[in-house]
Amino acid sequence: MRFKQKQHTAAILMYHSVSPNANPKNRLAVREETFERQMRFLIENKYNLISLSELSDLIKKRIRFPVKTVSITFDDGFKDNYTYAFPVLKKYKIPATVFVIVSEIERAQGDRLSWSQIKEMQDSGLISIGSHSLTHRSLKSFALEEDLKKQIIESKKLLEDKLSAPVDAFCYPSGDFNPLVKRIVVEAGYKLAFGTYVNENSSDTDLIALRRMPVVESDKDLFILRLKLSSLFYNPLLSAASRIRKIKNFFIKA
């Protein structure tokens, strides 16, 4: 089988929790050792690691992505992003974006980032901060547009007031959005927004519906990570797996 390489592609990796004691059953967590191994792999294999703002500029200008372009993101604002991931990113000088659930900053359970930690990461020049809404509730579930706007607009304002810096990136909770949600995101002043669906991005990708690749602990096998970062192989395999699941479900229901 021959696969045709798509042009102008870039991968955005999506992490959540990074911890030395990550539960293998938790698909939202990777071990600290795994994360550092992956970052070292990206550096040693000369991936073009860029910030989301740089990626956004390339897309807006319709500029061909350099070979092996990758951006790093984190969702939810776990405290371990600061404790374990941030030192690794500093060690390898890798830019990243952390999308925080604003109402959960400094929450009582102690597992989320504090304002001082967020500010320190931002001030490093490596980490940018984005909004993951106020409460992480699915934005398609709000009956009133006023409540929807609060999730999108107020979260941006709170972050900008606290950090004294513009917040240009938004991450849809659970990846859920519709035309109304997208319109409000644009009106709020965000320059780019992200879902959770899997695919690479191209020079004509919608900046308010950027795609990402989730990273899980099983990706400690660097061959799997390499496949994920290769649109030459991974996306055709993903499409084939999806077709197989649909066929399987058809026969189960039958």
Backbone as CSV, one residue per row, in Angstrom:
resi,resn,N_x,N_y,N_z,CA_x,CA_y,CA_z,C_x,C_y,C_z
1,MET,0.852,-1.202,0.000,0.000,0.000,0.000,0.882,1.245,0.000
2,ARG,0.583,2.195,-0.878,1.360,3.423,-0.940,0.572,4.573,-0.335
3,PHE,1.255,5.341,0.513,0.630,6.496,1.141,1.236,7.763,0.547
4,LYS,0.391,8.698,0.244,0.867,9.957,-0.307,1.056,10.960,0.812
5,GLN,2.256,11.515,0.904,2.559,12.496,1.937,1.800,13.801,1.682
6,LYS,1.033,14.223,2.678,0.365,15.520,2.558,1.384,16.637,2.742
7,GLN,1.101,17.753,2.144,2.019,18.871,2.235,1.569,19.853,3.329
8,HIS,2.528,20.667,3.779,2.229,21.753,4.715,1.567,21.244,6.005
9,THR,2.136,20.223,6.626,1.516,19.678,7.829,2.352,19.943,9.073
10,ALA,1.654,20.029,10.203,2.307,20.205,11.499,1.465,19.489,12.550
11,ALA,2.138,18.887,13.518,1.439,18.176,14.585,1.451,19.009,15.863
12,ILE,0.325,19.006,16.572,0.247,19.629,17.893,-0.017,18.509,18.888
13,LEU,0.917,18.290,19.797,0.777,17.227,20.786,-0.031,17.733,21.979
14,MET,-0.941,16.893,22.471,-1.813,17.260,23.588,-1.513,16.381,24.803
15,TYR,-0.946,16.993,25.825,-0.711,16.327,27.097,-1.716,16.816,28.132
16,HIS,-1.800,16.087,29.234,-2.597,16.528,30.380,-1.703,16.515,31.619
17,SER,-1.713,15.417,32.346,-0.920,15.289,33.558,0.417,14.622,33.270
18,VAL,1.470,15.100,33.943,2.801,14.489,33.866,3.263,14.229,35.292
19,SER,3.488,12.952,35.628,3.793,12.611,37.011,4.664,11.365,37.078
20,PRO,5.577,11.286,38.065,6.392,10.073,38.202,5.563,8.861,38.594
21,ASN,4.373,9.116,39.163,3.513,8.026,39.632,2.237,7.906,38.799
22,ALA,2.307,8.260,37.531,1.123,8.225,36.675,0.540,6.817,36.605
23,ASN,-0.762,6.735,36.798,-1.462,5.457,36.709,-1.571,5.037,35.246
24,PRO,-1.064,3.851,34.883,-1.135,3.399,33.485,-2.561,3.342,32.936
25,LYS,-3.550,3.229,33.840,-4.942,3.163,33.411,-5.529,4.547,33.135
26,ASN,-4.813,5.577,33.571,-5.275,6.956,33.352,-4.755,7.445,32.011
27,ARG,-5.625,7.513,31.017,-5.205,7.894,29.673,-4.834,9.374,29.569
28,LEU,-5.081,10.141,30.629,-4.743,11.557,30.597,-3.403,11.838,31.276
29,ALA,-2.672,10.785,31.647,-1.423,10.992,32.367,-0.276,10.224,31.714
30,VAL,0.901,10.851,31.717,2.120,10.167,31.308,3.135,10.313,32.436
31,ARG,4.030,9.364,32.538,5.052,9.411,33.569,6.086,10.475,33.220
32,GLU,6.667,11.065,34.255,7.706,12.079,34.066,8.843,11.531,33.202
33,GLU,9.239,10.282,33.444,10.310,9.644,32.678,9.941,9.544,31.197
34,THR,8.682,9.185,30.947,8.208,9.078,29.563,8.237,10.431,28.873
35,PHE,7.762,11.457,29.593,7.710,12.802,29.018,9.111,13.289,28.656
36,GLU,10.070,13.124,29.551,11.428,13.593,29.239,12.009,12.808,28.069
37,ARG,11.753,11.510,28.031,12.253,10.690,26.926,11.688,11.178,25.592
38,GLN,10.404,11.552,25.591,9.774,12.043,24.372,10.355,13.386,23.948
39,MET,10.561,14.289,24.910,11.132,15.596,24.576,12.558,15.450,24.062
40,ARG,13.325,14.567,24.672,14.692,14.324,24.213,14.685,13.742,22.797
41,PHE,13.730,12.859,22.540,13.581,12.273,21.205,13.322,13.362,20.164
42,LEU,12.448,14.318,20.484,12.132,15.390,19.547,13.361,16.248,19.247
43,ILE,14.132,16.537,20.275,15.341,17.342,20.089,16.393,16.579,19.287
44,GLU,16.655,15.332,19.688,17.719,14.556,19.041,17.395,14.240,17.583
45,ASN,16.093,14.169,17.267,15.690,13.870,15.897,15.333,15.122,15.098
46,LYS,15.738,16.261,15.673,15.666,17.545,14.965,14.264,17.909,14.479
47,TYR,13.263,17.693,15.351,11.925,18.198,15.052,11.937,19.717,15.213
48,ASN,11.128,20.384,14.424,11.038,21.840,14.461,9.995,22.233,15.510
49,LEU,10.450,22.484,16.731,9.556,22.739,17.861,9.269,24.227,17.960
50,ILE,8.011,24.598,17.739,7.648,26.008,17.711,6.468,26.286,18.631
51,SER,6.314,27.537,18.998,5.185,27.953,19.839,3.909,28.015,19.007
52,LEU,2.782,28.078,19.696,1.508,28.181,18.980,1.388,29.502,18.230
53,SER,1.968,30.553,18.775,1.899,31.844,18.068,2.689,31.778,16.758
54,GLU,3.826,31.080,16.774,4.588,30.907,15.536,3.811,30.054,14.538
55,LEU,3.177,29.001,15.041,2.367,28.144,14.168,1.217,28.930,13.562
56,SER,0.585,29.759,14.393,-0.519,30.592,13.931,-0.079,31.536,12.821
57,ASP,1.093,32.142,12.979,1.602,33.062,11.967,1.851,32.347,10.634
58,LEU,2.384,31.118,10.706,2.637,30.358,9.485,1.334,30.063,8.739
59,ILE,0.297,29.703,9.513,-0.993,29.384,8.895,-1.630,30.638,8.296
60,LYS,-1.600,31.733,9.054,-2.209,32.975,8.560,-1.543,33.468,7.281
61,LYS,-0.250,33.271,7.198,0.499,33.736,6.027,0.571,32.675,4.931
62,ARG,-0.064,31.502,5.197,-0.057,30.388,4.239,1.373,30.001,3.845
63,ILE,2.252,30.002,4.835,3.642,29.636,4.602,3.812,28.129,4.812
64,ARG,4.555,27.513,3.939,4.799,26.075,4.039,5.506,25.765,5.359
65,PHE,4.973,24.805,6.116,5.606,24.430,7.371,6.975,23.808,7.116
66,PRO,7.964,24.140,7.932,9.233,23.410,7.859,8.987,21.927,8.154
67,VAL,9.870,21.088,7.680,9.733,19.639,7.887,9.703,19.319,9.379
68,LYS,8.827,18.389,9.760,8.717,17.871,11.134,8.400,18.974,12.159
69,THR,7.453,19.842,11.815,7.043,20.899,12.737,6.095,20.348,13.800
70,VAL,6.381,20.681,15.059,5.597,20.179,16.196,5.420,21.292,17.221
71,SER,4.208,21.354,17.822,3.955,22.238,18.964,3.448,21.391,20.130
72,ILE,3.709,21.863,21.349,3.356,21.127,22.572,2.281,21.880,23.338
73,THR,1.232,21.161,23.777,0.189,21.772,24.607,-0.141,20.875,25.795
74,PHE,-0.697,21.506,26.851,-1.187,20.806,28.032,-2.594,21.302,28.338
75,ASP,-3.482,20.403,28.706,-4.862,20.774,29.048,-5.121,20.662,30.551
76,ASP,-5.987,21.540,31.052,-6.591,21.499,32.393,-5.817,22.280,33.446
77,GLY,-4.501,22.379,33.351,-3.744,23.143,34.346,-3.390,22.356,35.587
78,PHE,-2.941,21.108,35.395,-2.509,20.302,36.535,-1.234,20.885,37.154
79,LYS,-1.140,20.807,38.473,0.028,21.315,39.184,1.302,20.628,38.722
80,ASP,1.186,19.356,38.330,2.387,18.623,37.916,2.973,19.146,36.603
81,ASN,2.210,19.944,35.868,2.783,20.594,34.684,3.943,21.500,35.097
82,TYR,3.789,22.149,36.249,4.832,23.009,36.787,5.935,22.193,37.453
83,THR,5.539,21.204,38.247,6.498,20.446,39.047,7.394,19.545,38.213
84,TYR,6.804,18.879,37.205,7.561,17.870,36.462,7.794,18.210,34.984
85,ALA,6.783,18.757,34.310,6.946,19.030,32.880,7.788,20.290,32.634
86,PHE,7.542,21.328,33.398,8.214,22.613,33.186,9.743,22.491,33.265
87,PRO,10.304,21.787,34.257,11.771,21.642,34.284,12.329,20.951,33.033
88,VAL,11.603,19.987,32.503,12.050,19.298,31.291,12.016,20.248,30.099
89,LEU,10.945,21.020,29.988,10.826,21.977,28.890,11.941,23.022,28.958
90,LYS,12.279,23.458,30.173,13.377,24.411,30.330,14.709,23.770,29.954
91,LYS,14.890,22.520,30.355,16.141,21.802,30.075,16.414,21.734,28.579
92,TYR,15.361,21.462,27.796,15.531,21.305,26.349,15.123,22.557,25.561
93,LYS,14.720,23.609,26.300,14.331,24.879,25.673,13.195,24.683,24.661
94,ILE,12.152,23.976,25.100,11.011,23.670,24.241,9.821,24.546,24.619
95,PRO,9.259,25.303,23.686,8.082,26.126,23.987,6.830,25.264,24.115
96,ALA,5.883,25.734,24.906,4.629,24.992,25.088,3.536,25.957,25.529
97,THR,2.295,25.488,25.435,1.135,26.257,25.912,0.365,25.417,26.911
98,VAL,-0.014,26.042,28.030,-0.823,25.379,29.053,-2.210,26.013,29.058
99,PHE,-3.236,25.198,28.809,-4.617,25.676,28.845,-5.203,25.394,30.224
100,VAL,-5.536,26.455,30.953,-5.997,26.290,32.339,-7.510,26.472,32.451
101,ILE,-8.122,25.660,33.321,-9.522,25.852,33.709,-9.508,26.912,34.804
102,VAL,-9.978,28.094,34.496,-9.723,29.254,35.355,-10.316,29.095,36.756
103,SER,-11.516,28.537,36.881,-12.126,28.393,38.204,-11.406,27.373,39.079
104,GLU,-10.549,26.540,38.488,-9.863,25.504,39.249,-8.446,25.895,39.649
105,ILE,-8.005,27.085,39.257,-6.688,27.555,39.678,-6.687,27.686,41.209
106,GLU,-5.676,27.071,41.849,-5.535,27.079,43.309,-6.708,26.411,44.030
107,ARG,-7.349,25.433,43.382,-8.475,24.791,44.051,-8.008,24.008,45.272
108,ALA,-8.923,23.752,46.187,-8.612,23.208,47.512,-7.901,21.858,47.461
109,GLN,-8.199,21.040,46.471,-7.584,19.714,46.400,-6.069,19.773,46.205
110,GLY,-5.577,20.925,45.752,-4.136,21.100,45.616,-3.508,20.463,44.400
111,ASP,-4.325,20.005,43.450,-3.765,19.331,42.270,-3.734,20.224,41.035
112,ARG,-4.092,21.495,41.215,-4.074,22.427,40.093,-3.016,23.514,40.316
113,LEU,-2.650,24.170,39.236,-1.652,25.227,39.294,-2.111,26.395,40.155
114,SER,-1.155,27.080,40.755,-1.436,28.323,41.469,-1.149,29.486,40.530
115,TRP,-1.627,30.664,40.906,-1.365,31.834,40.070,0.134,32.122,39.990
116,SER,0.852,31.953,41.096,2.290,32.239,41.091,3.036,31.271,40.175
117,GLN,2.624,30.010,40.148,3.257,29.034,39.258,2.974,29.361,37.791
118,ILE,1.741,29.729,37.520,1.374,30.108,36.152,2.185,31.313,35.695
119,LYS,2.306,32.298,36.577,3.062,33.515,36.243,4.538,33.190,36.009
120,GLU,5.104,32.328,36.841,6.514,31.962,36.679,6.753,31.261,35.340
121,MET,5.842,30.374,34.974,5.994,29.689,33.698,5.892,30.671,32.535
122,GLN,4.919,31.560,32.620,4.756,32.553,31.555,5.987,33.449,31.448
123,ASP,6.514,33.884,32.594,7.652,34.800,32.600,8.937,34.151,32.105
124,SER,8.950,32.823,32.001,10.135,32.131,31.501,10.363,32.402,30.025
125,GLY,9.309,32.826,29.321,9.408,33.043,27.886,9.185,31.792,27.065
126,LEU,9.122,30.642,27.736,8.889,29.377,27.034,7.421,28.986,27.021
127,ILE,6.697,29.363,28.063,5.331,28.890,28.253,4.328,30.011,28.029
128,SER,3.336,29.755,27.188,2.218,30.679,27.046,1.002,30.059,27.727
129,ILE,0.107,30.907,28.173,-1.080,30.451,28.904,-2.324,30.705,28.057
130,GLY,-3.173,29.692,27.953,-4.430,29.819,27.231,-5.600,29.484,28.136
131,SER,-6.792,29.837,27.706,-7.997,29.557,28.483,-8.604,28.212,28.081
132,HIS,-9.018,27.472,29.106,-9.769,26.226,28.897,-11.182,26.401,29.455
133,SER,-11.635,27.663,29.426,-12.948,28.124,29.921,-12.926,28.317,31.436
134,LEU,-14.043,28.743,31.973,-14.143,28.945,33.424,-14.275,27.639,34.183
135,THR,-15.135,26.739,33.700,-15.491,25.566,34.504,-15.308,24.223,33.810
136,HIS,-14.928,24.236,32.547,-14.729,23.014,31.763,-16.038,22.305,31.403
137,ARG,-17.142,22.955,31.575,-18.415,22.382,31.133,-18.501,22.474,29.609
138,SER,-19.099,21.458,28.978,-19.243,21.477,27.531,-19.951,22.750,27.080
139,LEU,-19.340,23.475,26.173,-19.894,24.758,25.746,-21.169,24.596,24.927
140,LYS,-21.369,23.428,24.355,-22.600,23.185,23.599,-23.796,22.937,24.510
141,SER,-23.544,22.791,25.817,-24.628,22.470,26.745,-25.333,23.704,27.311
142,PHE,-24.807,24.903,27.051,-25.393,26.110,27.623,-26.610,26.557,26.813
143,ALA,-27.719,26.753,27.511,-28.953,27.184,26.849,-28.933,28.689,26.580
144,LEU,-28.288,29.447,27.472,-28.264,30.901,27.339,-26.933,31.377,26.782
145,GLU,-27.001,32.208,25.766,-25.785,32.739,25.158,-24.985,33.558,26.157
146,GLU,-25.672,34.201,27.080,-25.005,35.004,28.107,-24.077,34.137,28.966
147,ASP,-24.549,32.937,29.330,-23.734,32.031,30.137,-22.553,31.485,29.332
148,LEU,-22.779,31.254,28.067,-21.722,30.782,27.184,-20.627,31.844,27.052
149,LYS,-21.037,33.081,26.877,-20.069,34.167,26.763,-19.240,34.316,28.030
150,LYS,-19.861,34.084,29.178,-19.137,34.189,30.449,-17.989,33.187,30.491
151,GLN,-18.258,31.965,30.038,-17.226,30.926,30.029,-16.037,31.323,29.148
152,ILE,-16.335,31.930,28.035,-15.307,32.230,27.041,-14.637,33.580,27.293
153,ILE,-15.453,34.600,27.540,-14.926,35.961,27.657,-14.367,36.244,29.040
154,GLU,-15.094,35.838,30.087,-14.632,36.142,31.444,-13.351,35.394,31.782
155,SER,-13.225,34.167,31.283,-12.000,33.410,31.562,-10.790,34.120,30.951
156,LYS,-10.974,34.686,29.773,-9.897,35.441,29.108,-9.538,36.684,29.909
157,LYS,-10.556,37.404,30.347,-10.328,38.648,31.083,-9.607,38.383,32.408
158,LEU,-10.034,37.342,33.135,-9.416,37.018,34.416,-7.940,36.668,34.241
159,LEU,-7.645,35.877,33.221,-6.256,35.506,32.972,-5.417,36.731,32.597
160,GLU,-5.955,37.568,31.732,-5.200,38.738,31.297,-4.976,39.719,32.439
161,ASP,-5.972,39.873,33.313,-5.825,40.773,34.463,-4.748,40.265,35.422
162,LYS,-4.744,38.972,35.670,-3.803,38.382,36.624,-2.384,38.313,36.057
163,LEU,-2.278,38.041,34.762,-0.966,37.809,34.168,-0.396,39.031,33.461
164,SER,-1.211,40.061,33.314,-0.788,41.298,32.639,-0.209,41.011,31.256
165,ALA,-0.901,40.145,30.533,-0.467,39.764,29.190,-1.684,39.298,28.401
166,PRO,-1.663,39.463,27.083,-2.793,39.004,26.274,-2.904,37.483,26.277
167,VAL,-4.131,36.984,26.244,-4.394,35.548,26.132,-5.061,35.329,24.785
168,ASP,-4.339,34.730,23.863,-4.788,34.623,22.477,-5.350,33.262,22.104
169,ALA,-5.137,32.247,22.973,-5.505,30.877,22.609,-6.588,30.331,23.538
170,PHE,-7.528,29.604,22.948,-8.637,29.001,23.690,-8.712,27.518,23.353
171,CYS,-9.017,26.704,24.355,-9.168,25.262,24.159,-10.592,24.861,24.541
172,TYR,-11.331,24.285,23.601,-12.718,23.889,23.858,-12.768,22.740,24.872
173,PRO,-13.514,22.880,25.969,-13.653,21.768,26.911,-14.172,20.512,26.225
174,SER,-13.479,19.412,26.415,-13.826,18.123,25.803,-13.862,18.188,24.279
175,GLY,-13.332,19.256,23.722,-13.305,19.403,22.275,-14.632,19.778,21.654
176,ASP,-15.638,20.108,22.490,-16.990,20.373,21.987,-17.157,21.826,21.551
177,PHE,-17.601,22.013,20.320,-17.933,23.367,19.860,-18.896,23.274,18.689
178,ASN,-19.525,24.396,18.389,-20.439,24.515,17.255,-20.253,25.919,16.670
179,PRO,-20.974,26.269,15.609,-20.774,27.595,15.001,-20.960,28.756,15.972
180,LEU,-21.935,28.665,16.894,-22.148,29.747,17.859,-20.935,29.887,18.778
181,VAL,-20.440,28.773,19.281,-19.269,28.802,20.167,-18.077,29.415,19.442
182,LYS,-17.855,29.004,18.208,-16.737,29.538,17.430,-16.884,31.046,17.226
183,ARG,-18.110,31.484,16.954,-18.327,32.918,16.731,-17.978,33.722,17.977
184,ILE,-18.392,33.243,19.127,-18.125,33.965,20.376,-16.631,33.957,20.688
185,VAL,-15.951,32.846,20.399,-14.507,32.776,20.599,-13.801,33.845,19.765
186,VAL,-14.222,33.996,18.529,-13.626,35.012,17.650,-13.955,36.411,18.165
187,GLU,-15.211,36.644,18.535,-15.626,37.962,19.030,-14.915,38.326,20.326
188,ALA,-14.561,37.327,21.123,-13.864,37.570,22.383,-12.425,38.041,22.157
189,GLY,-11.911,37.812,20.950,-10.568,38.270,20.644,-9.506,37.193,20.613
190,TYR,-9.917,35.934,20.736,-8.942,34.854,20.613,-8.479,34.744,19.158
191,LYS,-7.219,34.450,18.964,-6.677,34.330,17.619,-6.632,32.888,17.123
192,LEU,-6.693,31.943,18.054,-6.682,30.532,17.687,-7.374,29.717,18.771
193,ALA,-7.964,28.582,18.359,-8.688,27.734,19.299,-8.494,26.277,18.905
194,PHE,-8.629,25.395,19.905,-8.225,24.009,19.726,-9.287,23.021,20.176
195,GLY,-9.434,21.967,19.385,-10.282,20.855,19.769,-9.428,19.726,20.303
196,THR,-10.022,18.535,20.388,-9.281,17.375,20.855,-9.266,16.269,19.807
197,TYR,-9.837,16.537,18.630,-9.874,15.506,17.603,-8.503,15.354,16.964
198,VAL,-8.231,14.147,16.511,-6.887,13.772,16.069,-6.681,14.056,14.585
199,ASN,-5.639,14.788,14.295,-5.205,14.993,12.917,-4.067,16.004,12.924
200,GLU,-3.384,16.124,11.800,-2.360,17.145,11.668,-3.013,18.428,11.148
201,ASN,-2.246,19.507,11.121,-2.731,20.788,10.620,-1.984,21.148,9.350
202,SER,-2.670,21.887,8.477,-2.051,22.315,7.228,-2.146,23.831,7.115
203,SER,-1.590,24.370,6.043,-1.550,25.823,5.879,-2.924,26.436,5.655
204,ASP,-3.951,25.605,5.416,-5.305,26.144,5.260,-6.244,25.685,6.376
205,THR,-5.686,25.192,7.485,-6.502,24.770,8.623,-7.174,25.978,9.274
206,ASP,-8.418,25.792,9.697,-9.168,26.826,10.415,-8.475,27.113,11.747
207,LEU,-8.041,28.348,11.955,-7.344,28.715,13.188,-8.226,28.604,14.428
208,ILE,-9.535,28.546,14.238,-10.452,28.428,15.385,-10.917,26.977,15.543
209,ALA,-10.265,26.078,14.847,-10.576,24.649,14.992,-9.326,23.820,14.707
210,LEU,-8.236,24.147,15.401,-6.985,23.436,15.184,-7.044,22.031,15.778
211,ARG,-6.286,21.119,15.182,-6.334,19.707,15.550,-5.099,19.330,16.363
212,ARG,-5.253,18.297,17.191,-4.125,17.875,18.020,-4.010,16.358,18.098
213,MET,-2.831,15.907,18.516,-2.559,14.492,18.713,-2.460,14.219,20.215
214,PRO,-3.361,13.443,20.806,-3.237,13.127,22.236,-2.041,12.225,22.494
215,VAL,-1.349,12.475,23.595,-0.216,11.639,23.986,-0.585,10.896,25.264
216,VAL,-0.395,9.581,25.259,-0.721,8.737,26.411,0.518,7.945,26.809
217,GLU,0.439,7.265,27.947,1.602,6.564,28.469,2.105,5.487,27.519
218,SER,1.228,4.870,26.756,1.661,3.830,25.816,2.580,4.387,24.734
219,ASP,2.604,5.709,24.582,3.494,6.327,23.602,4.940,6.375,24.099
220,LYS,5.207,5.738,25.267,6.589,5.616,25.723,7.401,4.808,24.714
221,ASP,6.697,3.998,23.936,7.334,3.340,22.788,7.534,4.408,21.723
222,LEU,8.756,4.824,21.519,9.031,5.947,20.633,8.686,5.658,19.182
223,PHE,8.573,4.389,18.831,8.117,4.050,17.483,6.681,4.529,17.277
224,ILE,5.840,4.365,18.324,4.451,4.821,18.245,4.408,6.341,18.137
225,LEU,5.231,7.015,18.942,5.263,8.476,18.879,5.718,8.934,17.494
226,ARG,6.708,8.261,16.944,7.184,8.621,15.605,6.069,8.468,14.573
227,LEU,5.277,7.393,14.716,4.146,7.196,13.803,3.122,8.313,13.944
228,LYS,2.843,8.691,15.196,1.866,9.765,15.419,2.304,11.067,14.754
229,LEU,3.586,11.286,14.738,4.116,12.527,14.182,4.311,12.461,12.674
230,SER,3.985,11.321,12.089,4.167,11.156,10.653,2.821,11.046,9.961
231,SER,2.414,12.086,9.249,1.160,12.020,8.502,1.256,11.018,7.358
232,LEU,2.495,10.628,7.033,2.697,9.653,5.969,2.095,8.296,6.350
233,PHE,2.155,7.964,7.663,1.695,6.655,8.103,0.531,6.715,9.093
234,TYR,0.625,7.604,10.080,-0.296,7.524,11.198,-1.741,7.801,10.812
235,ASN,-1.977,8.849,10.040,-3.354,9.193,9.700,-4.041,8.161,8.815
236,PRO,-3.343,7.578,7.806,-3.971,6.477,7.080,-4.287,5.291,7.987
237,LEU,-3.396,4.994,8.938,-3.654,3.894,9.870,-4.839,4.221,10.766
238,LEU,-4.928,5.478,11.193,-6.042,5.902,12.036,-7.361,5.779,11.283
239,SER,-7.362,6.179,10.024,-8.568,6.072,9.206,-8.968,4.622,9.013
240,ALA,-7.965,3.756,8.801,-8.246,2.330,8.632,-8.829,1.744,9.908
241,ALA,-8.276,2.137,11.063,-8.779,1.637,12.345,-10.215,2.085,12.569
242,SER,-10.523,3.326,12.175,-11.881,3.830,12.319,-12.861,3.030,11.464
243,ARG,-12.445,2.714,10.236,-13.308,1.920,9.358,-13.531,0.523,9.927
244,ILE,-12.485,-0.061,10.500,-12.601,-1.396,11.090,-13.582,-1.381,12.264
245,ARG,-13.492,-0.322,13.102,-14.419,-0.211,14.236,-15.858,-0.099,13.761
246,LYS,-16.087,0.673,12.700,-17.440,0.846,12.168,-17.991,-0.480,11.636
247,ILE,-17.146,-1.239,10.944,-17.566,-2.536,10.423,-17.863,-3.490,11.569
248,LYS,-17.006,-3.471,12.586,-17.193,-4.344,13.750,-18.514,-4.012,14.445
249,ASN,-18.775,-2.719,14.657,-20.001,-2.296,15.331,-21.234,-2.679,14.522
250,PHE,-21.114,-2.607,13.197,-22.233,-2.979,12.332,-22.625,-4.432,12.549
251,PHE,-21.626,-5.312,12.578,-21.923,-6.736,12.728,-22.384,-7.086,14.140
252,ILE,-21.860,-6.328,15.148,-22.321,-6.559,16.521,-23.789,-6.205,16.654
253,LYS,-24.179,-5.044,16.074,-25.587,-4.612,16.143,-26.491,-5.542,15.330
254,ALA,-25.967,-6.040,14.219,-26.741,-6.938,13.388,-27.024,-8.236,14.110
